Amino acid sequence: MGGAKYIFPAVLGSFAVAWACDHLIADKKIFGGTIPSTVANKEWWEATDKKFQAWPRTAGPPVVMNPISRQNFIVKSSIDK
């Protein structure tokens, strides 16, 4: 386990660098920008949530997200004569 003494601190260090970059860019906004009012305004969020919950919901047939992967292909292991 000689490599663990290098791998573990490197992984922790990479998480620390990622967290610092995220904090500076997203929270401190070093490149400028503001938080959208739709995120910062709690009243808007509650009104939007109430609107979405009030929609009538009708169920339709299930939707397959990737129909290609859902097909059942028959793979033959040998060539039939």
Buried (B, 14 or more C-beta within 10 A) or exposed (E): EEEEEEEEEEEEEEEEEEEEEEEEEEEEEEEEEEEEEEEEEEEEEEEEEEEEEEEEEEEEEEEEEEEEEEEEEEEEEEEEE
